[in-house]
């Protein structure tokens, strides 16, 4: 399950640096989460860090990207292997 940022986002800038996968970036008007990089912090933390720090609670699970914890772990492992591959 990738997370998503809703229009209630106030652009407070606290979520982006908390993401261990660099899945969060500034979009056209609010921050956005890249579902290909979002593991809900599986592999890094017990809880999604962006959700923990969001002051307006605008980061729910994206209904378009439902994944099991096992699928998120596979995605985490893939992202880690890609990060270790020299460019």
Secondary structure, 3 states (H helix, E strand, C coil): CCECCCCCCCCCCCCHHHCCCCCEEECCCCEEECCCCCCCCCCCCCCCHHHHHCCCCCCCECCCCCCCHHHHHHHHHHHHHHHHCCC
